[in-house]
Amino acid sequence: MNRNSIRRATTCCLTAAVVLTSTPLMAHAAVSAGAGNLIAAAEEAGATEKQGTDSSATAGISKIIASSLNEEPEVTADTSIQDVQNEVPVKKSEYDDIAIAQVDNYVNVRSVAGEDGEVLGKLYNNSACTVLGTEGDWYKIHSGNVEGYIKSEFLVLGDADLAKSVGHRVADVTTQTLNVRTDANIEAELLGQVPEGEELSVIEEKDGWVKVAIEEGDGWVSSEFVDCSTHYIVAESKEEEEARLKKEEEERKAAEEAARRAAQERSGGSSGSSGSSGGGSSAGSSRSYAPPSGGNGQAVANYACQFVGNPYVWGGTSLTNGADCSGFVMSVYAAFGVGLPHSSSALQGVGYGVSADAMQPGDIVCYSGHVGIYVGNNTIVHASTEATGIKYTSPANYRAIVAVRRIF
């Protein structure tokens, strides 16, 4: 086939492509490809075919046009591997579709892309959502249990650094007792142990090992025994907001009532000095302790401070003979008639949340795999480690604070 024949065939095919479809996508793709490029490619294909038939050249041109339209050409028996252009797909980052709210307080999620849409929920500042699509200057998003529309000006999309800064990478412990080591090696020295079900902050991940934060310091665990994921604050639906506010109010009233009953029982009973769980012959059990008095956060803090110097015991709940961090918090609050879980991760969901800059005495301060009680003056009291026992630590943010929960 000569050059003129190829030009005529290419022109016909291009004309047919435009006539057969009037969609902007098709027209744009054909124009973007460039007639000159198509002709040059067609000549190369014709030279390669060696068949000398019009049908072979036409088939080659069809494949080139299909390629220009980002369509897969049909693979036939006489199509060589070199004829099929397999583009390497661009690998998407996990943050490409993540948008972060950047607002003063919150932005409403609406049922339609417009200010007149019904409010379905709220996306608070630095909360995350997945962008599903766009409609004008609105994003269709999904976050938590809410799916709706947010004006794009209130969201920052695809910013990996921002997403990482507001996200919280965690490792959920999936084995009964997780060994945390000083290095990413099974022969490395044991730094500490963490029970199953705890949630640890992730610092680094490499070669089957995860660096996590625990009270004893930062150490390494095998990725085989943890499940890693990124946690974001997500949208809250109207129903969830109403349920949360109702629950918080009920918990406040229940705590106040429990404290009132405890105070009545103490005023009508003996003024003895035990007030702690456990017995035995440890140094802590030989001391005397004032019973809990009052029914507010300051009373909790005052009571907890009496046990400074007593031992840390992994899994323990005795304020005198030994408790671990969550056992200490649980037992202190038990003296005020409040039942709490024996798990530092579970304690992140009790009571109601307050910001770290609004902490008051008695608040439960949660860290990665650890927990303590705020006593004021930027100080916590906590069952720290076997080496230190129950002690004070200041400042309260000596480690990254995950949550602060208030009971009273």
C-alpha positions in Angstrom: 0.0 0.0 0.0 1.5 3.4 -1.0 1.6 6.6 1.1 -1.5 8.1 -0.6 -3.6 5.0 0.0 -2.6 5.1 3.7 -3.5 8.8 3.9 -6.9 8.1 2.3 -7.7 5.2 4.6 -6.7 7.1 7.7 -8.8 10.1 6.7 -11.8 7.8 6.2 -11.4 6.1 9.5 -11.0 9.4 11.3 -14.1 10.8 9.6 -16.1 7.6 10.5 -15.0 8.0 14.1 -16.4 11.5 14.3 -19.6 10.7 12.4 -20.4 7.6 14.3 -20.3 9.4 17.6 -20.8 13.0 18.5 -19.8 12.6 22.2 -17.2 15.1 23.4 -15.0 12.3 24.8 -14.7 10.6 21.4 -14.1 13.8 19.5 -11.6 15.0 22.0 -9.7 11.7 21.9 -9.5 11.7 18.1 -8.4 15.3 17.9 -5.9 14.9 20.7 -4.3 11.9 19.0 -3.3 14.1 16.1 -3.8 13.1 12.4 -0.1 13.4 11.7 0.7 10.9 14.5 -1.9 8.5 13.3 -0.6 8.6 9.7 3.0 8.0 10.8 1.9 5.1 13.0 -0.2 3.7 10.3 2.7 3.8 7.8 4.8 1.9 10.3 2.1 -0.6 10.8 1.7 -1.1 7.1 5.4 -1.6 6.6 5.5 -4.2 9.4 2.5 -6.2 8.1 4.1 -7.3 4.8 0.8 -8.8 3.7 0.1 -6.2 1.0 -3.7 -6.3 1.4 -6.0 -3.5 2.2 -7.7 -5.4 4.9 -4.4 -5.8 6.8 -3.6 -2.1 6.7 -7.2 -1.3 7.7 -6.9 -3.6 10.7 -3.6 -2.0 11.7 -5.2 1.5 11.5 -8.2 0.4 13.5 -5.9 -0.8 16.3 -4.0 2.5 16.3 -7.3 4.5 16.5 -8.5 2.3 19.3 -5.3 2.9 21.1 -5.7 6.6 20.7 -9.1 6.4 22.3 -7.6 4.5 25.3 -9.5 1.4 24.2 -8.1 -2.1 24.2 -7.6 -3.4 20.6 -9.1 -6.8 19.8 -6.4 -9.4 19.9 -6.6 -11.7 16.9 -4.5 -14.7 15.7 -2.3 -12.5 13.6 -1.8 -9.8 16.2 1.7 -9.8 17.6 2.5 -9.2 21.3 4.2 -6.0 20.3 1.0 -4.7 18.7 -0.8 -4.7 22.0 0.2 -1.7 24.1 -0.4 -2.5 27.7 0.0 0.7 29.7 1.3 0.3 33.2 -1.6 1.7 35.5 -0.6 4.5 37.8 -0.6 3.2 41.3 -3.0 5.3 43.5 -2.0 6.4 46.9 -4.3 5.5 49.8 -4.7 9.3 50.3 -5.8 10.2 46.8 -9.5 10.0 47.6 -9.3 11.2 51.2 -10.4 14.7 51.9 -9.9 16.5 55.2 -12.3 19.1 56.6 -10.6 22.5 57.2 -13.3 24.6 59.0 -13.7 26.5 62.2 -15.9 23.9 63.9 -17.8 21.7 61.5 -19.4 21.6 58.1 -22.9 20.1 57.4 -23.2 17.1 55.2 -26.3 17.6 53.0 -28.6 15.3 51.0 -28.1 17.1 47.7 -25.5 19.4 46.2 -26.9 22.7 47.4 -27.5 24.8 50.5 -31.2 23.8 50.5 -30.3 20.1 51.0 -31.4 18.3 54.2 -28.6 18.2 56.8 -27.7 14.5 57.3 -24.8 15.0 59.7 -21.7 17.0 60.6 -18.0 16.7 59.5 -15.9 18.3 62.2 -12.6 20.1 61.6 -9.7 17.8 60.7 -12.2 14.9 60.2 -11.8 12.8 57.1 -14.1 11.6 54.3 -13.8 9.6 51.1 -14.7 11.6 48.0 -17.0 9.6 45.7 -17.5 12.2 43.0 -18.2 15.8 42.1 -21.3 17.8 41.2 -20.5 21.4 40.3 -18.5 22.8 43.2 -19.7 20.1 45.6 -18.1 16.8 46.6 -20.1 13.7 47.1 -18.6 12.1 50.2 -18.8 9.1 52.5 -17.6 9.3 56.1 -18.6 7.0 58.9 -22.3 6.3 58.5 -23.0 9.5 56.5 -23.1 9.8 52.7 -24.0 13.2 51.2 -22.6 16.4 49.8 -20.2 19.0 51.1 -19.1 22.2 49.2 -15.5 21.6 48.0 -14.2 24.8 49.5 -14.4 23.2 53.0 -12.3 20.2 52.1 -8.7 19.5 51.2 -8.5 16.5 48.8 -5.5 14.2 48.2 -3.1 16.0 50.6 -1.1 13.0 52.0 0.8 15.2 54.5 -2.4 16.6 55.9 -4.1 13.2 56.0 -1.2 11.7 57.9 -1.1 14.6 60.3 -4.8 14.2 61.3 -4.9 10.4 61.0 -3.8 8.0 63.7 -2.0 4.9 62.7 -2.7 2.1 65.2 -1.9 -1.6 65.7 -4.5 -3.8 67.3 -3.0 -6.6 69.4 -4.3 -10.0 68.2 -2.3 -12.3 70.4 -2.8 -13.1 74.1 0.5 -11.5 75.2 2.4 -9.3 72.8 6.1 -9.0 73.3 7.6 -5.6 72.6 11.3 -5.6 71.8 14.0 -3.0 71.7 14.8 -3.8 68.1 13.2 -5.4 65.0 14.6 -8.8 65.9 13.3 -11.8 67.8 16.6 -12.0 69.6 16.3 -8.4 70.8 15.8 -7.5 74.5 12.2 -7.6 75.8 11.0 -4.0 76.4 7.5 -4.8 77.7 4.4 -6.8 77.1 0.9 -5.8 76.1 -2.3 -7.9 76.4 -4.6 -8.9 73.6 -7.2 -6.3 72.5 -5.0 -3.3 73.2 -4.6 -0.6 70.6 -1.1 0.9 70.2 0.1 3.9 68.3 2.3 3.1 65.3 5.5 5.0 64.8 7.0 3.1 61.9 6.5 -0.1 59.8 9.3 -2.0 58.0 10.1 -5.6 56.9 7.4 -7.4 58.8 7.9 -5.3 62.0 6.0 -2.5 63.5 7.4 0.1 65.9 4.9 1.1 68.6 4.7 3.3 71.6 4.2 1.7 75.1 4.8 3.1 78.6 8.3 1.6 78.7 9.3 3.4 75.5 9.1 2.8 71.8 9.7 -0.8 70.7 9.2 -3.3 67.9 6.6 -6.0 67.5 6.1 -8.6 64.8 3.4 -7.6 62.3 2.2 -11.2 62.5 0.6 -10.4 65.9 -1.0 -7.0 65.2 -3.5 -5.6 62.7 -2.5 -2.1 61.5 -4.9 0.5 60.2 -5.3 4.3 60.0 -8.0 5.8 62.2 -9.6 9.2 61.3 -12.3 11.2 63.0 -15.3 10.7 60.8 -18.7 12.4 60.3 -21.4 12.1 62.8 -25.0 11.6 61.6 -27.9 13.5 63.2 -29.1 10.3 64.8 -25.6 9.6 66.2 -25.2 13.1 67.6 -28.6 12.9 69.3 -27.8 9.5 70.8 -24.3 10.6 71.9 -25.7 13.7 73.7 -28.4 11.6 75.4 -25.8 9.0 76.5 -23.5 11.6 77.9 -26.3 13.3 79.9 -27.3 9.9 81.3 -23.8 9.0 82.2 -23.3 12.3 83.9 -26.5 11.9 86.0 -25.6 8.3 86.8 -22.1 9.3 88.0 -23.5 12.1 90.1 -26.0 9.7 91.7 -23.3 7.0 92.3 -21.1 9.6 94.0 -24.1 10.9 96.1 -24.9 7.3 97.3 -21.2 6.6 98.0 -21.0 9.8 100.1 -24.1 8.9 102.1 -22.8 5.4 102.8 -19.4 6.7 103.9 -21.0 9.3 106.2 -23.2 6.7 107.8 -20.6 4.0 108.1 -17.2 3.6 109.8 -14.4 6.1 109.3 -11.8 3.3 109.0 -8.8 3.7 106.9 -8.5 0.8 104.5 -10.4 2.0 101.3 -8.3 -0.2 98.9 -8.7 -3.5 97.3 -6.5 -6.5 98.1 -4.4 -7.5 101.0 -1.1 -9.2 101.6 2.3 -8.3 102.9 3.6 -5.8 100.4 4.8 -2.4 101.5 1.6 -0.8 100.2 -0.7 -2.9 102.3 1.0 -1.7 105.6 0.1 1.9 104.9 -3.1 3.5 106.0 -5.4 5.2 103.5 -8.3 7.7 103.8 -11.6 6.4 102.3 -12.9 8.2 99.3 -14.6 11.4 100.1 -16.8 13.6 97.9 -18.2 12.9 94.5 -16.3 14.9 91.9 -13.1 14.7 89.9 -11.0 16.4 92.5 -12.1 13.7 95.0 -11.1 11.0 92.6 -7.7 12.6 92.1 -7.1 13.0 95.9 -8.0 9.4 96.5 -5.8 8.1 93.7 -2.7 10.1 94.9 -2.6 8.1 98.2 -1.3 5.0 96.4 1.8 6.6 94.9 4.7 4.3 95.7 2.7 1.1 95.6 3.8 -1.6 93.1 2.9 -2.1 89.5 1.7 -5.7 88.7 0.9 -6.6 85.1 -2.8 -7.6 85.1 -3.3 -6.5 88.7 -6.1 -4.5 90.2 -5.0 -4.0 93.8 -4.3 -0.4 94.8 -2.1 -1.7 97.6 -0.5 -4.9 96.4 -0.2 -4.0 92.7 -2.1 -3.0 89.7 -1.4 -2.3 86.1 -2.3 1.1 84.5 -5.9 0.2 83.6 -6.4 -1.8 86.8 -5.3 1.2 88.8 -7.8 3.5 87.1 -10.6 0.9 87.3 -10.0 0.3 91.1 -9.8 4.0 91.9 -13.2 4.7 90.2 -14.7 1.5 91.7 -14.3 3.1 95.1 -16.7 5.8 93.9 -19.2 3.3 92.7 -18.3 3.6 89.0 -17.6 0.5 87.0 -14.9 0.7 84.3 -13.3 -1.8 82.0 -9.9 -3.3 82.7 -8.4 -2.2 79.4 -6.6 1.0 78.5 -8.1 1.0 75.0 -11.6 0.4 76.3 -11.2 3.3 78.7 -10.9 5.6 75.6 -14.7 5.2 75.2 -16.0 5.7 78.8 -17.7 8.8 80.0 -17.4 11.7 77.6 -14.5 13.2 75.8 -12.8 16.6 76.5 -9.9 18.2 74.8 -6.4 17.9 76.3 -6.3 21.6 77.0 -9.4 21.4 79.1 -8.4 18.6 81.5 -9.6 18.7 85.0 -8.6 16.6 88.1 -10.1 13.2 87.9 -10.1 13.0 84.1 -8.8 9.8 82.6 -5.9 10.5 80.3 -5.3 7.8 77.6 -2.1 7.1 75.7 -1.0 4.4 73.3 -1.3 1.2 75.4 -1.4 3.2 78.7 -3.7 5.3 80.9 -3.6 7.5 84.0 -5.6 10.0 86.1 -5.1 13.7 85.8 -4.5 15.3 89.2 -4.0 19.0 88.2 -0.9 21.1 87.6 -0.1 19.3 84.3 0.4 16.1 86.2 -1.0 12.6 86.1 -0.9 9.7 88.6 -0.5 6.3 87.1 0.7 2.7 87.5 3.7 3.2 85.2 6.0 0.2 85.0 7.4 -2.6 87.2 10.5 -0.5 87.8 8.6 2.6 89.0 5.3 1.4 90.3 2.5 3.9 90.9 3.9 7.4 90.5 3.4 11.0 89.3 4.4 12.2 85.9 4.6 15.7 84.6 3.9 17.1 82.1 0.8 15.2 81.4 1.6 15.2 77.7 5.0 13.5 78.2 3.7 11.1 75.6 1.1 11.8 72.8 -2.3 11.9 74.4 -4.8 9.8 72.5 -8.0 10.8 74.4 -9.2 12.4 77.6 -12.4 11.1 79.2 -14.4 12.6 81.9 -16.6 10.7 84.3 -17.6 13.4 86.9 
